[in-house]
Amino acid sequence: MQALEFPYTAPAMDGNWQALTPDIRWLRMPLPYALDHINLYLVRDGAGWMIIDSGLDTSATKTLWETLLARLPAGECITGVLCTHSHNDHAGAAGWLTEKLRVPLYMSAGEYFQLRAFAGGDAMDSWEYRAFYRGLGFSETQTDAMVAALRKMRLASPVPQCYRRLRNGETLLPDDGNWRIFTGEGHSPEHVSLYSAKLGVLICGDQLLPRISANVSVSAVEPEANPLRLWLESLQRIGALPEQTLVLPAHGLPYRGLKIRARELDEHHRQHLRELRALCAAQPGSAMQLMPAMFPRRRGQLDDFLAVSECLAHLSWLCAEGQVRRSLGADGVFYYNAVDPA
């Protein structure tokens, strides 16, 4: 298969940006995880710039933003903060930025209200959540450890009380790139990507990463969801864009080869589906029991949670397609068996 092309090297995480075009600047912020960075972008908005994603709400991120903002040339300003989705590395510092700069927040409705829901309280000890984790096959001890790990990740400033809604198919900043809004589902409820035919650029957030696949999970909030179906449909839509589009991802390096990468990601998940169905035929089990074969390299409770949630997303797809059957055991755990072909 043809390889992706990577025309740029990464900027340092020091509060400087790299100009990709006269209308797009690229900068990086650190993350305290194995995935140690996030790419953020500035896009031209008249005499100013729109920020695309914010980074985490940490002192390191805020210091780098202070450095960058101080380096804006005279007459230039920030006109708004656009978050592709609600995850903390993308929207964590959005409230701090919009408050500091007195500029609006731009998000899709699904992402904005999920951000507010996460900020509104801690539901992880509710009976619904506990039942969900039990259904996966978590023990009480494993659930407690996972909840503690998730709480440590909640690095987000207060959510802005107002926002400007982004809708699929609409145009943003029509005078400075004609950015068309694409929404996708599966990784998050209503993830926004921005495509400019004028510039030949796609700012894709987590929708089309060059080296890894974004996590696609079933969560306790919507336990009967089929996010993998939505994710694969989103890949088809975004994969229809021109092959030579410059893709600007949230993690990894900018690249060309959009259609190649969309096909790779589609096949990645379909291979997981084939392997998981075969495993359900040979060794039926719970999501927690099936997960290690699908994700053998994990580093702790958080990795276990992400892995089992993604395993469940694939099991939900297989159940919806009639390839696997789910049954509830007397222990409150769901078990999965392959269905023999007719």
Backbone hydrogen bonds in HBPLUS format (Angstrom, degrees):
<---DONOR---> <-ACCEPTOR-->    atom                        ^
c    i                          cat <-CA-CA->   ^        H-A-AA   ^      H-
h    n   atom  resd res      DA  || num        DHA   H-A  angle D-A-AA Bond
n    s   type  num  typ     dist DA aas  dist angle  dist       angle   num
A0005-GLU N   A0256-ARG O   2.95 MM 251  5.05 169.2  1.96 148.7 152.2     1
A0256-ARG N   A0005-GLU O   2.79 MM 251  5.05 145.9  1.90 140.6 151.1     2
A0018-GLN N   A0026-TRP O   2.71 MM   8  5.02 152.1  1.79 142.8 152.6     3
A0026-TRP N   A0018-GLN O   2.75 MM   8  5.02 160.8  1.79 142.7 149.4     4
A0020-LEU N   A0024-ILE O   2.98 MM   4  5.60 153.3  2.05 144.7 152.9     5
A0021-THR N   A0024-ILE O   3.43 MM   3  5.16 167.7  2.45 135.6 136.5     6
A0024-ILE N   A0021-THR O   3.27 MM   3  5.16 165.2  2.29 106.0 110.1     7
A0044-ARG N   A0023-ASP O   2.90 MM  21  4.83 150.1  1.99 142.9 144.4     8
A0025-ARG N   A0042-LEU O   2.85 MM  17  4.99 159.3  1.89 147.3 153.0     9
A0042-LEU N   A0025-ARG O   2.90 MM  17  4.99 153.5  1.97 137.3 143.0    10
A0027-LEU N   A0040-LEU O   2.97 MM  13  5.33 168.5  1.99 153.6 152.9    11
A0040-LEU N   A0027-LEU O   2.85 MM  13  5.33 173.8  1.85 154.2 156.3    12
A0029-MET N   A0038-ILE O   3.04 MM   9  5.47 157.5  2.09 152.8 160.0    13
A0038-ILE N   A0029-MET O   2.95 MM   9  5.47 141.4  2.10 152.9 161.1    14
A0031-LEU N   A0036-ASP O   2.88 MM   5  4.51 152.4  1.96 109.8 108.5    15
A0039-ASN N   A0250-ALA O   2.62 MM 211  4.61 169.7  1.63 137.0 140.3    16
A0041-TYR N   A0052-ILE O   3.30 MM  11  5.03 165.5  2.33 135.9 140.3    17
A0052-ILE N   A0041-TYR O   2.72 MM  11  5.03 158.3  1.77 163.0 159.6    18
A0043-VAL N   A0050-MET O   2.96 MM   7  5.25 157.3  2.02 143.9 150.4    19
A0050-MET N   A0043-VAL O   2.82 MM   7  5.25 165.7  1.84 155.3 158.4    20
A0045-ASP N   A0048-GLY O   2.90 MM   3  5.09 163.9  1.93 132.5 128.6    21
A0048-GLY N   A0045-ASP O   2.97 MM   3  5.09 156.5  2.02 126.9 126.0    22
A0049-TRP N   A0077-CYS O   2.79 MM  28  6.23 141.0  1.94 151.5 164.5    23
A0079-THR N   A0049-TRP O   2.85 MM  30  5.74 160.8  1.89 139.8 145.7    24
A0051-ILE N   A0080-GLY O   2.96 MM  29  6.21 169.3  1.97 157.5 153.9    25
A0082-LEU N   A0051-ILE O   2.72 MM  31  5.95 172.5  1.72 163.6 166.1    26
A0053-ASP N   A0082-LEU O   2.67 MM  29  5.84 161.7  1.70 158.9 164.9    27
A0054-SER N   A0090-HIS O   2.87 MM  36  5.37 164.3  1.90 129.1 134.5    28
A0093-ALA N   A0055-GLY O   2.96 MM  38  5.81 142.7  2.10 162.2 154.6    29
A0057-ASP N   A0155-LEU O   3.32 MM  98  5.27 166.7  2.34 125.9 124.1    30
A0062-LYS N   A0058-THR O   3.03 MM   4  6.30 166.4  2.05 153.2 156.9    31
A0063-THR N   A0059-SER O   2.95 MM   4  6.05 157.0  2.00 147.3 153.2    32
A0064-LEU N   A0060-ALA O   3.14 MM   4  6.37 157.8  2.19 146.1 151.5    33
A0065-TRP N   A0061-THR O   2.93 MM   4  6.23 156.6  1.98 152.0 159.0    34
A0066-GLU N   A0062-LYS O   2.90 MM   4  6.12 158.4  1.94 149.3 155.0    35
A0067-THR N   A0063-THR O   3.03 MM   4  6.29 153.5  2.10 144.1 151.1    36
A0068-LEU N   A0064-LEU O   2.92 MM   4  6.16 162.2  1.95 150.5 155.2    37
A0069-LEU N   A0065-TRP O   2.83 MM   4  5.97 172.0  1.84 158.5 160.7    38
A0070-ALA N   A0066-GLU O   3.11 MM   4  6.16 150.3  2.21 139.8 147.3    39
A0071-ARG N   A0068-LEU O   2.95 MM   3  5.18 142.8  2.09 104.2 115.6    40
A0072-LEU N   A0069-LEU O   3.30 MM   3  5.46 165.7  2.33 105.0 109.3    41
A0076-GLU N   A0073-PRO O   3.06 MM   3  5.69 158.9  2.11 140.5 141.7    42
A0081-VAL N   A0104-PRO O   3.03 MM  23  6.41 161.0  2.06 163.2 168.8    43
A0106-TYR N   A0081-VAL O   2.80 MM  25  6.08 156.8  1.85 153.5 155.8    44
A0083-CYS N   A0106-TYR O   3.05 MM  23  6.38 157.8  2.10 175.1 175.1    45
A0192-VAL N   A0084-THR O   2.84 MM 108  4.65 166.4  1.86 137.4 142.1    46
A0090-HIS N   A0087-HIS O   2.87 MM   3  5.51 146.5  1.98 119.9 130.2    47
A0091-ALA N   A0087-HIS O   2.91 MM   4  6.00 150.3  2.00 152.0 160.7    48
A0092-GLY N   A0088-ASN O   2.73 MM   4  4.29 137.5  1.91 128.0 129.4    49
A0094-ALA N   A0091-ALA O   3.16 MM   3  5.08 159.6  2.20 104.4 110.4    50
A0157-SER N   A0092-GLY O   2.74 MM  65  5.88 166.7  1.76 164.2 159.4    51
A0097-LEU N   A0093-ALA O   2.98 MM   4  6.21 161.8  2.01 155.5 160.5    52
A0098-THR N   A0094-ALA O   2.89 MM   4  6.08 173.2  1.89 159.1 160.8    53
A0099-GLU N   A0095-GLY O   3.04 MM   4  6.03 154.4  2.10 142.5 149.6    54
A0100-LYS N   A0096-TRP O   2.93 MM   4  5.99 159.8  1.97 145.6 151.8    55
A0101-LEU N   A0097-LEU O   2.88 MM   4  5.93 165.7  1.90 155.6 159.3    56
A0102-ARG N   A0098-THR O   2.77 MM   4  5.25 124.5  2.08 129.0 141.0    57
A0103-VAL N   A0098-THR O   3.30 MM   5  5.03 143.1  2.45 123.4 133.6    58
A0164-ARG N   A0105-LEU O   2.75 MM  59  6.11 153.7  1.81 158.4 167.5    59
A0107-MET N   A0164-ARG O   3.20 MM  57  6.46 152.5  2.28 149.4 156.8    60
A0166-LEU N   A0107-MET O   2.84 MM  59  5.45 142.1  1.98 122.5 127.6    61
A0112-TYR N   A0108-SER O   2.97 MM   4  6.13 163.0  1.99 154.1 159.4    62
A0113-PHE N   A0109-ALA O   3.03 MM   4  6.11 173.7  2.03 156.2 157.8    63
A0114-GLN N   A0110-GLY O   3.20 MM   4  6.19 138.8  2.38 129.4 140.1    64
A0115-LEU N   A0111-GLU O   2.93 MM   4  6.11 154.9  2.00 146.0 152.7    65
A0116-ARG N   A0112-TYR O   3.00 MM   4  6.36 154.0  2.07 146.5 153.5    66
A0117-ALA N   A0113-PHE O   2.93 MM   4  6.01 149.8  2.02 134.1 142.7    67
A0118-PHE N   A0114-GLN O   2.94 MM   4  6.18 161.3  1.98 153.4 156.9    68
A0119-ALA N   A0115-LEU O   3.16 MM   4  6.35 146.2  2.27 139.7 148.8    69
A0120-GLY N   A0116-ARG O   2.97 MM   4  6.02 121.4  2.32 139.7 154.4    70
A0120-GLY N   A0117-ALA O   3.15 MM   3  5.06 142.9  2.30  96.0 106.8    71
A0126-SER N   A0123-ALA O   2.97 MM   3  5.37 166.0  1.99 121.1 122.9    72
A0130-ARG N   A0126-SER O   3.00 MM   4  6.25 170.5  2.01 155.0 157.9    73
A0131-ALA N   A0127-TRP O   2.85 MM   4  5.96 155.4  1.91 145.2 151.6    74
A0132-PHE N   A0128-GLU O   2.98 MM   4  6.21 150.8  2.07 143.3 151.5    75
A0132-PHE N   A0129-TYR O   3.05 MM   3  5.02 114.7  2.50  93.8 109.9    76
A0133-TYR N   A0129-TYR O   2.96 MM   4  6.32 163.3  1.99 160.1 162.9    77
A0134-ARG N   A0130-ARG O   2.93 MM   4  6.11 156.0  1.99 145.0 152.4    78
A0135-GLY N   A0131-ALA O   2.88 MM   4  6.05 152.2  1.96 144.1 151.6    79
A0136-LEU N   A0132-PHE O   3.17 MM   4  6.54 134.3  2.39 141.0 152.8    80
A0136-LEU N   A0133-TYR O   3.13 MM   3  5.13 131.5  2.37  94.6 107.5    81
A0138-PHE N   A0133-TYR O   3.13 MM   5  5.58 161.9  2.16 154.2 148.5    82
A0137-GLY N   A0134-ARG O   2.96 MM   3  5.15 137.5  2.14 102.2 114.6    83
A0334-PHE N   A0135-GLY O   3.02 MM 199  5.22 171.9  2.02 129.2 131.2    84
A0288-MET N   A0136-LEU O   2.92 MM 152  5.75 150.4  2.01 173.0 163.7    85
A0143-THR N   A0139-SER O   2.88 MM   4  6.11 154.6  1.95 149.8 157.3    86
A0144-ASP N   A0140-GLU O   2.97 MM   4  6.20 161.2  2.00 150.0 154.2    87
A0145-ALA N   A0141-THR O   3.08 MM   4  6.32 160.3  2.12 148.4 153.4    88
A0146-MET N   A0142-GLN O   2.93 MM   4  6.09 156.3  1.98 147.0 153.7    89
A0147-VAL N   A0143-THR O   2.90 MM   4  6.08 163.3  1.93 155.9 159.9    90
A0148-ALA N   A0144-ASP O   3.08 MM   4  6.25 158.0  2.13 145.3 151.0    91
A0149-ALA N   A0145-ALA O   3.07 MM   4  6.30 152.6  2.15 142.5 149.6    92
A0150-LEU N   A0146-MET O   2.95 MM   4  6.23 156.1  2.01 151.0 157.5    93
A0151-ARG N   A0147-VAL O   2.99 MM   4  6.20 155.7  2.05 149.1 155.3    94
A0152-LYS N   A0148-ALA O   3.30 MM   4  6.53 145.8  2.42 141.0 148.6    95
A0153-MET N   A0150-LEU O   3.01 MM   3  5.26 143.8  2.14 103.8 114.6    96
A0154-ARG N   A0151-ARG O   3.28 MM   3  5.53 162.7  2.31 108.3 113.4    97
A0155-LEU N   A0153-MET O   2.75 MM   2  5.72 122.3  2.08 118.8 101.6    98
A0170-GLU N   A0167-ARG O   3.17 MM   3  5.79 164.6  2.19 134.0 137.8    99
A0169-GLY N   A0181-ILE O   2.76 MM  12  5.25 170.9  1.77 153.2 151.1   100
A0181-ILE N   A0170-GLU O   2.90 MM  11  5.58 163.3  1.92 168.9 171.3   101
A0172-LEU N   A0179-TRP O   2.69 MM   7  5.06 165.6  1.71 154.5 159.4   102
A0179-TRP N   A0172-LEU O   3.10 MM   7  5.06 134.2  2.32 174.1 161.3   103
A0176-ASP N   A0173-LEU O   3.02 MM   3  5.51 161.4  2.06 120.1 126.0   104
A0180-ARG N   A0195-TYR O   2.68 MM  15  5.06 172.6  1.68 150.9 148.5   105
A0195-TYR N   A0180-ARG O   2.91 MM  15  5.06 163.7  1.94 144.9 150.4   106
A0182-PHE N   A0193-SER O   2.88 MM  11  5.03 171.5  1.89 150.0 150.9   107
A0193-SER N   A0182-PHE O   2.74 MM  11  5.03 156.6  1.79 154.0 160.6   108
A0184-GLY N   A0191-HIS O   2.80 MM   7  5.06 145.1  1.92 137.0 148.4   109
A0191-HIS N   A0184-GLY O   2.88 MM   7  5.06 125.8  2.18 170.0 159.3   110
A0194-LEU N   A0203-ILE O   2.90 MM   9  5.08 161.2  1.94 145.1 150.3   111
A0203-ILE N   A0194-LEU O   2.76 MM   9  5.08 160.9  1.80 156.6 160.2   112
A0196-SER N   A0201-VAL O   2.85 MM   5  5.36 167.4  1.87 163.7 168.0   113
A0200-GLY N   A0196-SER O   2.74 MM   4  5.65 128.8  2.00 138.0 153.5   114
A0201-VAL N   A0196-SER O   3.14 MM   5  5.36 149.8  2.24 141.5 147.7   115
A0246-LEU N   A0200-GLY O   2.88 MM  46  6.20 173.6  1.89 153.7 152.0   116
A0202-LEU N   A0246-LEU O   2.90 MM  44  6.17 160.0  1.94 155.0 155.6   117
A0248-LEU N   A0202-LEU O   2.72 MM  46  5.97 170.1  1.73 168.4 167.9   118
A0204-CYS N   A0248-LEU O   3.05 MM  44  6.06 149.2  2.15 134.5 144.0   119
A0207-GLN N   A0204-CYS O   2.92 MM   3  5.50 161.6  1.95 149.3 147.5   120
A0250-ALA N   A0205-GLY O   2.88 MM  45  4.64 150.4  1.96 142.5 133.6   121
A0218-VAL N   A0309-SER O   3.24 MM  91  5.45 156.7  2.30 127.7 128.3   122
A0222-GLU N   A0219-SER O   3.21 MM   3  5.68 136.4  2.42 107.6 116.7   123
A0225-ALA N   A0222-GLU O   3.17 MM   3  5.63 156.8  2.23 125.5 124.6   124
A0231-TRP N   A0227-PRO O   2.82 MM   4  6.05 151.7  1.90 149.3 158.1   125
A0232-LEU N   A0228-LEU O   2.91 MM   4  6.10 166.0  1.93 154.8 156.7   126
A0233-GLU N   A0229-ARG O   3.06 MM   4  6.25 154.9  2.12 144.8 151.9   127
A0234-SER N   A0230-LEU O   2.94 MM   4  6.13 151.7  2.03 142.8 150.8   128
A0235-LEU N   A0231-TRP O   2.91 MM   4  6.23 150.1  2.00 147.7 156.1   129
A0236-GLN N   A0232-LEU O   3.12 MM   4  6.41 150.6  2.21 142.5 149.4   130
A0237-ARG N   A0233-GLU O   3.18 MM   4  6.53 156.0  2.24 147.5 153.0   131
A0238-ILE N   A0234-SER O   3.01 MM   4  6.25 174.3  2.02 158.8 159.7   132
A0239-GLY N   A0235-LEU O   2.77 MM   4  5.64 142.4  1.91 140.5 151.8   133
A0240-ALA N   A0237-ARG O   3.26 MM   3  5.53 161.7  2.29 104.7 110.2   134
A0241-LEU N   A0238-ILE O   3.32 MM   3  5.90 169.4  2.33 114.8 117.3   135
A0245-THR N   A0242-PRO O   3.20 MM   3  5.64 162.0  2.23 117.4 119.6   136
A0247-VAL N   A0255-TYR O   2.79 MM   8  5.33 171.6  1.80 171.5 168.5   137
A0255-TYR N   A0247-VAL O   3.07 MM   8  5.33 153.3  2.14 141.6 149.6   138
A0261-ARG N   A0257-GLY O   2.97 MM   4  6.26 164.3  2.00 159.8 163.8   139
A0262-ALA N   A0258-LEU O   2.96 MM   4  6.19 159.0  2.00 152.8 158.8   140
A0263-ARG N   A0259-LYS O   3.03 MM   4  6.22 159.5  2.07 148.0 152.8   141
A0264-GLU N   A0260-ILE O   2.92 MM   4  6.21 156.4  1.98 149.5 156.8   142
A0265-LEU N   A0261-ARG O   2.95 MM   4  6.14 164.5  1.97 154.4 157.1   143
A0266-ASP N   A0262-ALA O   3.06 MM   4  6.20 156.9  2.11 143.7 150.3   144
A0267-GLU N   A0263-ARG O   2.92 MM   4  6.12 165.6  1.94 153.4 157.0   145
A0268-HIS N   A0264-GLU O   2.83 MM   4  6.01 150.0  1.92 146.1 155.3   146
A0269-HIS N   A0265-LEU O   3.23 MM   4  6.49 160.2  2.27 148.4 150.6   147
A0270-ARG N   A0266-ASP O   3.04 MM   4  6.30 156.2  2.10 147.1 154.6   148
A0271-GLN N   A0267-GLU O   2.82 MM   4  5.92 151.6  1.90 150.4 156.8   149
A0272-HIS N   A0268-HIS O   3.19 MM   4  6.46 154.7  2.26 139.7 146.2   150
A0273-LEU N   A0269-HIS O   2.94 MM   4  6.24 151.7  2.02 145.1 153.0   151
A0274-ARG N   A0270-ARG O   2.98 MM   4  6.28 157.1  2.04 145.4 150.5   152
A0275-GLU N   A0271-GLN O   2.96 MM   4  6.21 166.8  1.98 154.4 157.8   153
A0276-LEU N   A0272-HIS O   2.84 MM   4  5.93 157.9  1.88 150.3 156.9   154
A0277-ARG N   A0273-LEU O   2.98 MM   4  6.11 159.3  2.02 148.8 153.8   155
A0278-ALA N   A0274-ARG O   3.10 MM   4  6.31 159.4  2.15 145.4 151.1   156
A0279-LEU N   A0275-GLU O   2.95 MM   4  6.19 148.0  2.05 141.7 150.9   157
A0280-CYS N   A0276-LEU O   2.91 MM   4  6.18 153.7  1.98 147.4 154.2   158
A0281-ALA N   A0277-ARG O   3.02 MM   4  6.31 138.8  2.19 141.6 152.8   159
A0282-ALA N   A0278-ALA O   2.97 MM   4  6.24 151.9  2.05 145.5 152.9   160
A0283-GLN N   A0279-LEU O   2.65 MM   4  5.55 163.1  1.68 155.7 160.8   161
A0336-TYR N   A0285-GLY O   2.86 MM  51  5.49 159.6  1.90 136.7 140.6   162
A0290-LEU N   A0286-SER O   2.89 MM   4  6.12 149.9  1.98 151.2 159.7   163
A0291-MET N   A0287-ALA O   2.90 MM   4  5.82 144.8  2.02 147.0 155.4   164
A0294-MET N   A0291-MET O   2.91 MM   3  5.20 128.7  2.18 108.9 123.2   165
A0295-PHE N   A0291-MET O   2.86 MM   4  6.02 155.2  1.92 160.9 169.3   166
A0304-ASP N   A0300-GLY O   2.96 MM   4  6.27 155.4  2.02 150.8 158.7   167
A0305-PHE N   A0301-GLN O   2.93 MM   4  6.20 155.4  1.99 148.6 154.6   168
A0306-LEU N   A0302-LEU O   2.98 MM   4  6.28 167.9  2.00 156.6 158.6   169
A0307-ALA N   A0303-ASP O   2.84 MM   4  5.91 159.6  1.88 150.3 156.7   170
A0308-VAL N   A0304-ASP O   2.90 MM   4  6.01 167.9  1.91 151.6 154.8   171
A0309-SER N   A0305-PHE O   2.98 MM   4  6.03 153.7  2.05 145.7 153.4   172
A0310-GLU N   A0306-LEU O   3.02 MM   4  6.17 147.8  2.13 140.4 148.4   173
A0311-CYS N   A0307-ALA O   2.83 MM   4  6.06 154.8  1.90 147.8 155.8   174
A0312-LEU N   A0308-VAL O   2.92 MM   4  6.07 152.8  1.99 139.6 146.7   175
A0313-ALA N   A0309-SER O   3.12 MM   4  6.39 142.0  2.28 131.8 141.5   176
A0314-HIS N   A0310-GLU O   3.15 MM   4  6.51 152.0  2.23 149.0 154.8   177
A0315-LEU N   A0311-CYS O   2.92 MM   4  6.27 154.4  1.99 148.8 156.9   178
A0316-SER N   A0312-LEU O   2.78 MM   4  5.96 154.9  1.85 151.3 157.7   179
A0317-TRP N   A0313-ALA O   3.15 MM   4  6.39 149.9  2.25 138.3 145.5   180
A0318-LEU N   A0314-HIS O   3.02 MM   4  6.30 162.9  2.05 148.8 153.1   181
A0319-CYS N   A0315-LEU O   2.85 MM   4  6.11 154.2  1.92 150.0 157.3   182
A0320-ALA N   A0316-SER O   2.94 MM   4  6.11 159.7  1.98 145.1 150.7   183
A0321-GLU N   A0317-TRP O   2.98 MM   4  6.22 141.0  2.14 145.9 156.7   184
A0323-GLN N   A0318-LEU O   2.90 MM   5  5.17 149.6  1.99 163.7 158.9   185
A0322-GLY N   A0319-CYS O   3.01 MM   3  5.06 158.8  2.06 104.7 111.0   186
A0339-VAL N   A0323-GLN O   2.86 MM  16  5.21 172.0  1.87 131.7 130.5   187
A0325-ARG N   A0337-ASN O   2.70 MM  12  5.30 164.8  1.72 161.6 166.2   188
A0337-ASN N   A0325-ARG O   2.96 MM  12  5.30 162.3  1.99 152.0 157.5   189
A0327-SER N   A0335-TYR O   2.90 MM   8  5.36 154.1  1.97 151.2 159.4   190
A0335-TYR N   A0327-SER O   2.78 MM   8  5.36 164.6  1.81 159.3 164.2   191
A0329-GLY N   A0333-VAL O   2.79 MM   4  5.36 175.7  1.80 157.1 157.8   192
A0332-GLY N   A0329-GLY O   3.02 MM   3  5.49 161.2  2.06 118.7 120.2   193
